[in-house]
Amino acid sequence: MNNTSGGQEADKLPFSVLETTHRALGRLLTLKIGGTLTVRLTPHEAHTLALALVAVRDGKSAETELFMSPIASDAIFVAPVGTDGIAVETPGGPQTIDWNAVGQLAAALSPAAVAG
């Protein structure tokens, strides 16, 4: 998987997703948001988070906050859900991600989660 910030439009996205390898856990996805939050996810965790992002974006989930404490990361993912998107909590303050970018984030984390 490549960095999601490779194109002109993608450069405006407040996140990037990179593939890495952990010596014990194997393949991981590193999610960086707003320059101050880095969360490492197993492929299963990334897929689960992507499914949750798509569910709230599409109105199939009434959740008011997304939370994940990944096994391979010291950081947690916390994002209150609003009417216009989500606001990921980062050390630098909330990073707002609109619904269009939420879909792009979900696709970067797990293309299978958004295939339809």
Secondary structure, 3 states (H helix, E strand, C coil): CCCCCCCCCHHHCCEEEEEEEECCCEEEEEEEECCCEEEEECHHHHHHHHHHHHHHHCCCCCCCEEEECCCCCCCCEEEEECCCEEEECCCCCCEEEEHHHHHHHHHHHCHHHHCC
